Amino acid sequence: MLSLIRCPSDTIQNMKNFIEELQWRGMIHDVMPGAEEHLMESMRNAYVGFDPTADSLHIGNLVPIMLLAHFQRCGHKPVPLVGGATGMIGDPSGKSTERNLLTEETLRHNQSCIQKQLEQFLDFDPALPNAAQMVNNYDWMKDFSFLDFIRDVGKHITVNYMMAKDSVKNRIKPESDTSSGGSEGMSFTEFTYQLVQGYDFLHLFREHNCSIQMGGSDQWGNITTGTELIRRIASGKAFALTTPLITKADGSKFGKSEGGNVWLDAKLTSPYKFYQYWLNSSDEDSEKFIRIFTFLDQTAIDALIAEHRETPHLRVLQKRLADELTVLVHSAEELEKAKKASGLLFGNATTDDLKNLDEQLFLDVFEGVPIAEVPLSSIENGLDIVAALATDTGFLKSNGEARRALKENSISVNKQRVKEEHKLTMDDLINSKFILLQRGKKNYFLLHAV
């Protein structure tokens, strides 16, 4: 686990300016007037909500995670909230359909998994004055009756106020109108979401001294409903701060790969694939990502960007970005494994390097490489290399082409050059089932013995 930078007690007397930190990193979209002064007066508590509908966060959650991490490093107390209650409703912001609802057992499991991941970024040590504290809104909403809620909360916010929010306006239309994609409109359950989230802010203001809520720019309407409830019910002053929604330079959605979400859980997205995602960032994106997703200071980042612009072919920015995030989310050990595995395709890897890979990492590295099944019995009996290259697999077009390639010394088995007389045996199997064939530097083929 990453060694966190702890916040000593004197940090409270020597707090960094949180707003300034976010500004140079490009992490502020909207912030309520007075928030900066409020934060510089004393240690403050702020919360960010996380969707508990999966048992892992993904890189789309990294912006709010980094918000809380910077908040703590600036001397304040972060309060990550798992939306157990709101997860049972569904947030309409930015969505065109209502999401599935979860059981309490599933939500509790997901909360536990999410906290373990947040511990990579936040310090939960109760001995710290600004220790992170995780909360679940299900704990205070589960015994709140509907009648009590509409009496104590609902009467303070008008329907006109709620209808004015973009998250509602974008979903409200006549039931018969299907011209914009066939949406079924918004259920009453979802319509009440902003009141429930607003009440969360009020509860945390009263019980945990939370005076700030942070989130993505699509959450501005929900957050300001909370500040309004605090003003009307508790006669208090609270603040909203939102970040820009991250987009990629090519227009594709940030946080997605060809296989779907890029998860923080190694079982869902391997450290190798996680590393590769950042390593393959465009030049434009990597300049933005290095500010948002690392704890490097402004001087270090400016120097990296300058170096990268002078020698972009070296990809120093992408490499540093991938290094920093892989260590942060996984570990230094997993980073070294990922970097070593990355060299297998184009580096000077050996047969031993291949055989030291576990099966999942091997498959991750050679994902997308053509593969053919061969009977294990043929390997046991010694499979002729020409047959393995051509007639039995179709890797090369013909036996004649296979023989010419072998004479040219351009064929490798598991990264080792072979001649025409070579036979594939059980000793060649990687993880007892794979053999890597290669022609030249970049033309790969896998055999799977079954």
KEMARTOR-380246 format. One line per 4 residues: their letters; for each residue x, y, z of C-alpha. Coordinates in steps of 0.25 Angstrom, whole numbers. Layout:
A) X Y Z | ...;
//
This chain:
MLSL) 0 0 0 | 5 14 -3 | 10 22 9 | 1 33 10;
IRCP) 6 47 13 | 1 49 27 | -5 63 32 | 2 67 45;
SDTI) -5 75 55 | 2 88 51 | -4 87 37 | -16 93 43;
QNMK) -9 105 47 | -1 105 33 | -12 101 23 | -10 102 9;
NFIE) -20 109 0 | -29 98 -5 | -36 107 -16 | -22 112 -21;
ELQW) -18 97 -22 | -30 93 -30 | -29 105 -39 | -15 103 -45;
RGMI) -19 88 -46 | -31 92 -55 | -40 85 -45 | -51 96 -42;
HDVM) -63 98 -50 | -72 106 -41 | -70 110 -26 | -79 119 -18;
PGAE) -74 133 -14 | -68 133 0 | -63 118 0 | -48 122 -1;
EHLM) -49 131 11 | -57 121 18 | -47 110 16 | -35 119 20;
ESMR) -41 123 34 | -40 109 40 | -40 94 37 | -53 91 30;
NAYV) -61 78 27 | -65 75 13 | -72 63 7 | -73 56 -7;
GFDP) -83 46 -10 | -80 32 -17 | -89 23 -24 | -90 10 -17;
TADS) -96 2 -29 | -83 -6 -31 | -73 -12 -21 | -61 -4 -28;
LHIG) -59 10 -32 | -53 13 -46 | -45 24 -52 | -57 32 -54;
NLVP) -57 34 -39 | -43 39 -38 | -46 53 -39 | -55 54 -27;
IMLL) -45 44 -20 | -34 54 -23 | -43 66 -18 | -44 59 -4;
AHFQ) -29 56 -4 | -24 70 -7 | -34 75 3 | -28 66 14;
RCGH) -14 70 9 | -18 85 10 | -21 82 25 | -36 80 24;
KPVP) -45 68 28 | -51 59 16 | -64 52 18 | -66 42 7;
LVGG) -81 38 6 | -86 25 1 | -100 28 -4 | -107 15 1;
ATGM) -120 22 2 | -119 30 -11 | -113 18 -17 | -127 12 -15;
IGDP) -133 23 -23 | -125 27 -34 | -119 40 -38 | -125 46 -51;
SGKS) -113 55 -53 | -108 53 -67 | -116 40 -69 | -127 37 -78;
TERN) -132 25 -71 | -135 20 -57 | -124 11 -51 | -126 -2 -44;
LLTE) -128 -2 -29 | -120 -10 -20 | -122 -18 -7 | -117 -13 7;
ETLR) -107 -25 7 | -101 -22 -6 | -100 -7 -3 | -93 -11 10;
HNQS) -83 -20 3 | -80 -9 -7 | -78 1 3 | -67 -7 10;
CIQK) -60 -10 -3 | -60 5 -7 | -54 9 7 | -43 0 5;
QLEQ) -40 7 -9 | -41 21 -3 | -31 17 8 | -21 17 -3;
FLDF) -23 32 -4 | -28 37 9 | -23 35 23 | -34 30 32;
DPAL) -25 29 45 | -34 34 56 | -22 40 63 | -21 51 52;
PNAA) -29 64 55 | -34 64 40 | -35 48 39 | -44 44 27;
QMVN) -58 39 32 | -67 30 23 | -82 32 25 | -94 25 18;
NYDW) -107 33 16 | -115 20 18 | -111 21 33 | -119 33 35;
MKDF) -130 31 24 | -134 17 27 | -143 21 39 | -148 34 33;
SFLD) -163 32 30 | -169 38 17 | -178 47 25 | -167 52 34;
FIRD) -159 55 22 | -169 63 14 | -173 70 27 | -159 74 32;
VGKH) -152 75 18 | -161 75 6 | -169 88 11 | -156 96 10;
ITVN) -154 94 -5 | -164 98 -15 | -167 90 -27 | -164 102 -36;
YMMA) -150 102 -30 | -148 87 -33 | -153 88 -47 | -143 99 -50;
KDSV) -131 89 -48 | -125 84 -61 | -125 70 -56 | -140 70 -56;
KNRI) -143 79 -68 | -135 70 -77 | -144 58 -73 | -157 64 -72;
KPES) -166 63 -84 | -180 57 -88 | -182 42 -86 | -185 41 -101;
DTSS) -173 48 -106 | -162 39 -111 | -155 48 -121 | -143 49 -113;
GGSE) -139 35 -111 | -152 29 -105 | -149 32 -91 | -160 29 -81;
GMSF) -159 42 -74 | -155 43 -59 | -162 35 -48 | -166 42 -35;
TEFT) -155 34 -28 | -144 41 -36 | -151 54 -36 | -149 54 -21;
YQLV) -134 51 -22 | -129 65 -20 | -137 67 -7 | -131 54 -2;
QGYD) -117 59 -6 | -120 72 0 | -124 66 13 | -111 59 13;
FLHL) -104 72 13 | -113 78 24 | -111 65 33 | -96 66 31;
FREH) -96 81 34 | -103 78 47 | -96 65 51 | -82 66 45;
NCSI) -80 81 43 | -79 79 28 | -80 93 22 | -76 89 8;
QMGG) -81 79 -3 | -72 76 -15 | -75 68 -28 | -75 68 -43;
SDQW) -82 80 -50 | -94 72 -53 | -97 72 -38 | -97 87 -36;
GNIT) -113 87 -36 | -113 76 -25 | -102 82 -17 | -109 96 -17;
TGTE) -122 90 -12 | -114 85 0 | -108 99 2 | -123 105 1;
LIRR) -128 95 11 | -117 98 21 | -120 113 19 | -135 111 21;
IASG) -136 101 32 | -123 102 40 | -120 117 37 | -106 113 33;
KAFA) -96 116 22 | -91 105 13 | -83 105 0 | -83 97 -13;
LTTP) -71 94 -21 | -71 86 -34 | -61 81 -44 | -61 81 -59;
LITK) -66 67 -65 | -54 61 -71 | -54 59 -86 | -43 53 -95;
ADGS) -37 61 -107 | -42 51 -117 | -56 53 -112 | -57 39 -106;
KFGK) -62 37 -92 | -52 38 -81 | -51 25 -72 | -55 15 -83;
SEGG) -46 6 -91 | -50 -4 -101 | -54 -14 -90 | -62 -4 -83;
NVWL) -59 3 -70 | -45 4 -65 | -47 -1 -50 | -38 2 -38;
DAKL) -40 -13 -34 | -29 -21 -39 | -38 -33 -41 | -47 -25 -51;
TSPY) -36 -17 -58 | -22 -23 -56 | -10 -13 -52 | -4 -16 -66;
KFYQ) -17 -11 -73 | -18 0 -63 | -4 4 -66 | -6 3 -81;
YWLN) -18 12 -81 | -10 24 -76 | 2 21 -84 | -6 22 -96;
SSDE) -12 36 -93 | -10 46 -104 | 0 57 -102 | -12 67 -100;
DSEK) -19 58 -90 | -6 55 -82 | -4 70 -80 | -17 71 -74;
FIRI) -17 58 -66 | -3 60 -60 | -9 72 -53 | -22 65 -48;
FTFL) -18 51 -45 | -5 53 -38 | 1 59 -25 | 13 65 -33;
DQTA) 14 80 -30 | 13 91 -40 | 28 92 -42 | 30 78 -45;
IDAL) 18 77 -54 | 23 90 -62 | 37 83 -64 | 31 70 -69;
IAEH) 22 77 -79 | 33 86 -84 | 42 73 -85 | 31 66 -92;
RETP) 28 77 -102 | 43 77 -106 | 44 62 -108 | 30 57 -110;
HLRV) 34 44 -116 | 40 40 -102 | 26 41 -96 | 32 45 -82;
LQKR) 19 51 -78 | 11 38 -81 | 21 30 -74 | 21 38 -62;
LADE) 6 39 -61 | 5 24 -63 | 16 22 -52 | 9 31 -42;
LTVL) -5 26 -43 | -1 11 -44 | 7 12 -31 | -4 21 -24;
VHSA) -16 11 -28 | -8 -2 -27 | 6 -2 -22 | 21 0 -26;
EELE) 22 -15 -28 | 10 -16 -38 | 16 -4 -45 | 29 -12 -47;
KAKK) 22 -24 -52 | 14 -15 -62 | 26 -8 -67 | 33 -22 -69;
ASGL) 21 -28 -76 | 20 -15 -85 | 34 -19 -90 | 30 -33 -95;
LFGN) 24 -28 -108 | 35 -19 -113 | 46 -21 -103 | 57 -31 -101;
ATTD) 49 -40 -93 | 54 -55 -91 | 47 -68 -90 | 49 -68 -75;
DLKN) 42 -54 -75 | 30 -60 -82 | 29 -73 -73 | 30 -64 -60;
LDEQ) 16 -57 -64 | 4 -62 -57 | -7 -67 -67 | -16 -54 -66;
LFLD) -4 -45 -68 | 1 -53 -80 | -13 -52 -86 | -14 -37 -83;
VFEG) -1 -34 -90 | -4 -42 -102 | -19 -38 -103 | -23 -37 -118;
VPIA) -12 -46 -123 | -18 -57 -132 | -19 -70 -126 | -21 -84 -130;
EVPL) -24 -97 -122 | -15 -109 -124 | -17 -123 -118 | -9 -125 -105;
SSIE) -5 -139 -111 | 2 -133 -123 | 11 -125 -113 | 13 -137 -105;
NGLD) 18 -144 -117 | 26 -132 -122 | 19 -123 -132 | 27 -120 -145;
IVAA) 30 -105 -145 | 26 -104 -160 | 12 -110 -157 | 11 -101 -145;
LATD) 13 -88 -153 | 5 -92 -165 | -4 -104 -167 | -8 -106 -153;
TGFL) -11 -92 -150 | -11 -83 -162 | -1 -73 -155 | 6 -73 -169;
KSNG) 0 -76 -182 | 7 -88 -186 | 18 -98 -182 | 27 -92 -193;
EARR) 26 -78 -186 | 28 -84 -172 | 41 -91 -178 | 46 -78 -184;
ALKE) 43 -70 -171 | 51 -81 -163 | 63 -80 -173 | 63 -65 -171;
NSIS) 64 -67 -156 | 52 -59 -154 | 43 -69 -146 | 44 -69 -131;
VNKQ) 37 -78 -121 | 35 -72 -107 | 45 -61 -111 | 56 -70 -115;
RVKE) 60 -72 -130 | 58 -86 -136 | 62 -94 -148 | 54 -103 -158;
EHKL) 57 -115 -150 | 51 -110 -137 | 39 -117 -131 | 29 -112 -120;
TMDD) 29 -120 -107 | 23 -119 -93 | 36 -111 -89 | 31 -100 -98;
LINS) 17 -98 -91 | 15 -85 -83 | 5 -87 -72 | 4 -101 -77;
KFIL) -4 -97 -88 | 1 -86 -97 | 13 -84 -107 | 16 -71 -113;
LQRG) 20 -71 -128 | 27 -59 -134 | 31 -54 -148 | 40 -42 -148;
KKNY) 39 -32 -137 | 24 -29 -137 | 16 -41 -143 | 11 -50 -132;
FLLH) 2 -63 -131 | -2 -71 -119 | -4 -86 -119 | -13 -91 -108;
AV) -11 -106 -105 | -25 -113 -101;
//
